[in-house]
Amino acid sequence: MPAKLKRTDEINDEMAAPGFWDNPDKAQETVGELQRLNLTTKPLSQLVSESGDLEVLIEFADDDPSDENVAEVAQAATSLGEQLAAVELQAMMSNPEDGCGAFVSIQAGEGGTDSSDWAEMLLRMFQRWSERRGFKSELMEISPAEEAGIRNATIAIRGNYCFGYLRGETGNHRLIRISPFDSAGRRHTSFAAVDVTPELNDSVNIEINWDQDVREDTYRASGAGGQHVNKTDSAIRLTHLETGVVVQCQSQRSQHKNRASAQKMLIAKLFQIEKEKRDAELAAKRGQKSKIGFGGETVRNYVLHPDQYVKDVRTGMKVGNPTPILDGDLDGFMEAFLRWSIGKD
């Protein structure tokens, strides 16, 4: 499991010690830990400070209830309420791995070409969400489909609390629309599965015998990437023999770098399985791959015809205009899931 966070003063003492930067990787990890800790403590300090300012404004308004003073109190109270809601949301992401980056894997399910196209739409949706949040995303691997769209893809999204926000996206996503690939203009239902795992640091200890427990395959990367991608077997596929979990990486020109990234992805998935053993259904969804289609567990419906809406099956949240959602405006659904998951616990 990830190591517990240290106190701010302990980390500052470590950073001030001689030789702190002798090990750059460990030093960067410590700096990142301090940044995550400050993300928690600084908003709380700011809340305390601004609540004190609000008290002073209220006293001024009591002594002089002018429109200007009352409006200033109302504005300060609204701002404080918004900050409190943000801190409350962050407090819901209390697991150590919630502060990590995330690997988002998307796999087309039942629905033929429509399903492949839908998987590519989901890929774009999460990339756009990452851009909206100011996070960085990296395409780790992608397998184009025969006619249109993709069979599967994995992206890494890196930023503060990425996994905490994204963990509720795991499951089957269903699209209902008039198919652009049906000459008769009929309505089709398509499915794609999303799986989110944390991008863990080196403090996580998962015992793997890479020679005996894991099968490694090399292959030529698909998609755009230049002549090197097409001429060398630089892409890596790792299969964990006991669980059947498969990860792939083709983002780098170097086979060695792809192997290191794939190993990190595999460790993340096995970590999730261990963490979710108390819930056999969730563990099976990752280890044995639940059905991606009719009869599988759907977490969200995206309906484009005849009505237009997006509805989360778990929380009941419904938005009438799908376009912003498909363009990455997912924060409302993510917040609703976090609040729902707390109530469920």
N, C-alpha and C positions, 0 to 999 in steps of 0.2 A: 504494500500500500504506500501511497505518497507520504513523505515525511511531513510532520506537523510544522506549521509555520512558526518561525521564531519571532521574538519581539523586535520592534524597530531598533531599539538601542543595541540589542545583540548583533543585529546585522550591520549596523553602522560601525560597531567596534571591529567586526570582521573586516569590513571594507577599509578601515583605517590602519589595519595591521600591516607590517612590512611583508612584502612578498605576495600580497593579495592577488596581483595580476600575473603571477608566475604561471598559474594555470588558467588561461583565458576562458576555456569552456566552463569551468566551475565558477569563475568570477562572474561570467555573464548570467549563469543560473542564479547566483546570489542576488545580483542586481535585479533580475526579473522577480525574485521573491519579494524584495523590498518594494518594487513597484506595485505588485499585487496587494501587499499589505497596506500601502498608502492609499490604494483605491478604496479600501474599507475604512481606514481611520480618518482620512481627510474629509470625506463627505460628512461623517459624524461630527467632527470638530466644527465644520462649517454650519451644520444644523444648529448646534449649541450656540454658536456665535450669533447667527441670524435670528434665532428665537429670542435672544437677549435684545437685539436691535428692535424686534417687533414689540417687545414689552415697553421699550422706551417710546416708540411711536404711539402706542395705545395710550400711554400716560399723557403725551402731548395732546392727543385728540380729546382726551377727557377734559383737559384744562382748556382747550380751544377747539371745539367741535366744528371747525370750518370745513367747507367742502373739500378744500385742498388737503387738509390733514386726514380727513376720513378716507379720501381717495388713496392717499399714500399708505394708510394702514391696510386697505383692501388689496392694493397691489403687492405689498410686502407679504401679506397672508397667503395670497395666491402663489407667489413665488416659493414661499416656504413649503406650501402643500405639495407643489410639484417636486421639490427636492426631497421631501419626505417619501413620496411615492417611489422615486428613483432608488433611494436607499433601501426602502422596504423590498423592492424587486430584487436588488442585489443580495439582500439578506436571505432570500429564498434559494440562492445558489451557494449553499453552505458547504457542499462536499468539496474536498481538496481538489478533485479533478475538474470541478466546474470552472475554475479559473484558467484552465488550459485552452490551447487551440483545439481544433477538431478536424477529424477526417470524416468527410461526407461521401458515402458511396451510394450510387444510384444504379438500379438494375431494372431494365424493361421486363414486364411480365406479360400476362395474357392481353391480346389485342393486336398482334401482328405489327404491321408498319405503323399503325396509330400508336401502339404502345412504345415503339422505339422513338417516335417523334415526341411523345409525351415525356419520356425519360430525358430527352435533350432539353425540353422546355423546363423541366425541374432543375436540370443542371444550370441553366441560365438564371433561373429564379434565385438559387442560392448564391450564385456569383454576383448577381445584382444586389442581394441583401448584404453581402460582404462589402460591396462598394458603398452602399448607403451608410453602413456603420463605420466606414473608414478602416476596415480590416483588409488584410492582404490575403489573396487566394492563389493557390498554385495547383494546376492540373497535374495530378500524379499519374493517372493512366486513363485511357479512353479506348473503347472498342466500337468503331462505327458499325451501324447496321447495314444490311445489303442495299436497301432502297433509300431510306431516309432515317435520320435520327441516330441514336446510339443504342447498343446493346447494354453497355454498362460504362461507368466512369467513376473516378474517385478524385475529389479535390481536398486539399488541405486549406483550412481557413484559420488564420492566425490573428489573434487580438485578445484583449482582456475579456475573460468570461465567455469566449466563443462556445465552448462545449456546454456551459450552463444555459445559454440561450437556445442552442440547437438540439439539445438532447430529446426534446419533445417531438422532434420531426421524424424520429425512427418509426417505421411502419409502412403500410401500403397507402399510396395516394391514388385516388381514382378520378379520372377525367371523363366527363360526358359532354359530347359535342357532335356537330355535324362533321363527318370525316372529310378532310380535304383530299383524301386518297380514295374516296368512294365516288365513282362517276355518277351513281344514282342519287347522291346527296343524302344518304341515310345517316341516322344518328348512331354513333358508336360509343362503347364504353371501353376505356383503356386503363391499365394498371401499371404502376411502377413502384418499386420498393426503395425506401431510403433507410440507410443504416448510418448512425452517427456514433463515433468513438472518440475518446479524448486523445490528443497528441501529448503523451506523457513524457516527463523528463526522466533522466537516468536514475532518479531515486526510487523508481518503481522496480520491484524485484519479482520478475516472473521467471521461474526456472524452465529453460528450454534447452534440450540437447539438439543443437542445430544440425548435427550430423545424422542423428537417429530419429528424431521426432518430426523433422520437416523435410519435405521433398522440394527441391529447387529445380525449376525449369527456366531456360532462357529462350527468348524468341525475339523476332524483329518487331520493333515498335510500329504501331499503326497510326495513320493520320498524318497531319502535317509535321514537319520536323527536319526537312532537308535531306541531303544525300546520305549523311552519316546514319540517320535513323533507318533508312531503307537498306543499308548495306551491312550492318552489324547486328549481332544478337545481343543488344545492350539491355533490353527489357527483361525484368525478373518477375517470375511468378513463384510464390511460396505457398505450399499446402501443408497445413498442420494435420498430420495423419490421424491423430486421436479424435479431433473434433470435426475434421473436414473443412475447417475455415481456410479460405483462399484469399490471398492478397496479391496485388500486382502493382508494379511501378515501372514507368517508362519515361519519367519526366526529365531525366538527365542523360547526357551523352555517355557518361561513364557507367559501366555495368556495376562497378564497385559502389558508386553513390546510389544507384537504383536499389542494390541489394540492402544497403544500410537503411534506406527509407522504407523498403518493404518489411524489413525486420521490425522497424519501429511501428509500422501499421499492424503487424501481426501481434506484437506485444500488447498494443492498445485493445485489439479485439478480444484477446484472451483475458485481459484484465477485466473487460466488461462482462464476459461470461462468468468469471469467478465472482464478480460483484453481484451478478443477477441470479446466482444459483438459488437464492431464496424464492425466486419467481421462475419456476420451471418453464413457463410459457415464453417469457422474454429470452431466457437462455437458449431455448430451442429455436427461437426466431433467428438468432445469430448463428448458432452452431449447425442447425439442420435446415435452415431456410424454409420458413413457412410459405404457404402458397401465395403467389403474387397474382391474384385474380379473384374471380368469384369464389366465395367460400373462405377466403383469407381475411385477416383482420385489417380493416380499413380504418385509418386514423383521420383522414380528411377527404372530403368530396369537393371537386371543382366542377361546377355545372355551367356550361356555356349555352345549352339549348335544351328545352325551349325557354326555361327560366335562366337567369344569370345570377349565380351566387357561389360563395365558397363557405363551407360549413365544416367545422371540426366535430367529429363524431363524439369525442370524449368530453369536451367542455361545453358543447352546444353553441359555441360562438359562431355567428353567421354574418357575413359581409356581402352586401348586395352587388358590388361591382368587382368582378374577378380581375380586371386589368391591372390595378395597382398591386394586387397580391402576386400575380404572376411576374410582375416587374420588381419583386423583392420586398414589398412592404409587408413584412411578416411579424413585426414587433408585437402587434396586438394579439396575434395567435400565440406567440411565444409567452407573453405575459399571462394570458389566460390559462395556458397549460401549467405554468409554474404555480399559479394560485390554485388551480384545480388539483394538482398533485399534492399540495400541502393539505388541502381539505380531505383528500382521499386517504392520506396517511393517518 
